Amino acid sequence: MKELKKAGLGFVQVFWGNGKGKSTSSFGTALRACGNGYSVHLVQFMKNGADSLEEQIPGEIKSLSKFQNFSYKRFGTDGWVIKKPTENQIKAAKEALDYVKASLKNTNYDIIIADEILYAVQLGLLTEEEIINLIENKPKNKELILTGSHVPYPRIFEKADLVTEIKKHKHPYDAGFIARKGIEY
């Protein structure tokens, strides 16, 4: 058996799949990290501009915001991305990506969560190459967490240190139940 090495910050984690819990997994990591003194910065892709999310801050962000070492910024415009993205939606995703790059250089942050960034790739707002470039240029002492996408991206996964697929077996939405406050958001 290989000797285990002590690991500090610096890994790339990916949470993807068709199940509920990709963002929630990253928020759990954020909670654990904040509780242990790490600073966590959440960057959410495609979360502003959608009617149901514009003014609404989810419970997990409200809870994490009680920590002084947690912060967040949301990006998005023109509502939900349906079929072909608008130029404004693409521009907002590029702004979010640039912001993630800048956040990785910010000495105030230990962990950066790029929430829904892989959906931005799946929906045509960003490219797989842009994500690979992000990973390759990440400072070695920063933890980067990527979430989103029902589509696998093997080239991105190859660059990551931890890849977790969240797989749905059954969901109340399939039986006609809408998302519930405090449970799904």
N, C-alpha and C positions, 0 to 999 in steps of 0.2 A: 504494500500500500504506500502511496506517495506520502511524504511528510506534509502535514498541513502547514501552510504559511499564514502568519497573522496578516489579515487584510485590513487596511484602512479605507478611506474614501478613494474613489477613482474608477468604480465600475460603471458599466452601462447596463441598465435593466430595461426589459421590454415586457409589457403586459398587453396581449392582443387576443383576439378570438371573438366568437359570436355570442359569448355569454355575458351576463351582468357581472360587473366586478373589476373591470380593468382600471378605471379611475379610482375606485374604492380601494383597490390593492395599493395603488400609489399613495393614497391618503393615509392608509394604515402605516406605510413606511414613513411618511411625513410625521405622523403622530409619534411614532417610536423615536425618530431622529430628534424631533423637537424636545421630547422628554429627556433625551440624553445630551442636550446642549448643542446639537448641530443647528445651523441656520438653514432653513428650507425656503426656496422661492418657487412658487407655482406659476406657470405660464399656461393659460388656457387658450387653445385654438378654437375658433368658430363658436364662442360662447356669448359674445355680444352681438346684438343685431337680430337675434331670433326672438320673436315676440314673447315667447314664454320664458326666456332667460334674461331679457334686457335688464329688468329691474330686480330680478330674483337672485339672491345669493344663497347657494345651497347650504344645508345644515353643516356639512363637513367643513366648508370654508369658514362658516361662522364659528365653529368649534375650534378649528386650528388657529384662527385669528386671535384667540385668547392668549396664544403664546407670543411673546415679544420676538422670538426668533423665527416666526413664520410671516411670509408676505406673499402677495399674489398680484397678477395683472391678467386681464382678460382681453382677447382680441376677437374681432369678427364684425361683419356688417351685412346688410341686405337680407336678413332672415336666414332660414335654413338653406343649405346647399341642396338643390333638387335638380337632378339631371346635370345640366351643364352649369359650372360656376360662373358668376358674373366677374367682370374685370375688377370690381371693388372687392369681391370676396378673395380673389387671387392676391390682390394688393395687400389686403389685411393679413392673409396667411404669410406673405413674404415679410411684412413688418413684424409679425410674431416670431418668425424664424430669426430675423436679424436681432430681435430683442433677446431671444434665447442665447444667441451667440455672445451678445454683450453681457448677459447675465452670467454666463460661464466665466467671463473674465473679471467679474465683480468679486472683489475679495471679501465682501460681506456675506456671500452665499457659499455654503458647503455643498448643498444638494439642489439641483434644478430638476423640476418635474415639467416636462413638455406634454401636457395633457391633451389628448386627441390629435397629436401631431401625425400619427400614422393614418388617421382618417383623412387628414389633409392630403396625404399622398393618395390614398384610395379614391378620393373624390376629385383628383386632378388639380388641386391647389398648389401642391408642392411635388417635387420629383423624388424618387428613391435616391438618386445621386446626391441631392441636397442633404438628405438625412445621413447618408454615408459620410459625406464631407463634414457634417456637424460632429459625428462620432469621432472621425479621424483627427479633428482639430480641437477636440475637447481637452482642456488641461488635465494632466494626469492625476491631480489631487481633487478633482470635482466628481461627484456622483451625478449621473444623468439618467433620468427615468423617462421613458417614452411610452405613451399609452395610445390605444385606439386600434382600429381596423379589424375587419372580419377577414381580410385577405392576408395570407402569409407573405412575408418579404424575406426570403432566405438570405439574400445578400446583406440585408440589415442585421438579421439574426446572427449571421456569421461574425459580425463585428461586435455584437453584444456579449456581455459576460453572463447574463441571466436572461432567459427567455421563458415566459410563462404563457401558455395558451389557456384562456378562460373559455370553457366550452359549455354551451347551453344544452341541457337535456329537456328542460321544461320551464316555462315562464308564464305567470299569470296574464301577461299581455296577450299571449296567444289565445286565451279564453275571453278576451275582450276587456280586461281590466286595465285602466290607465295607471300611469306612474303615481305613486302615493308619496305625499310630502312626509319627510322623516324616515322613509324607507328607501325609496329609489332616488330621492333628491333631497 
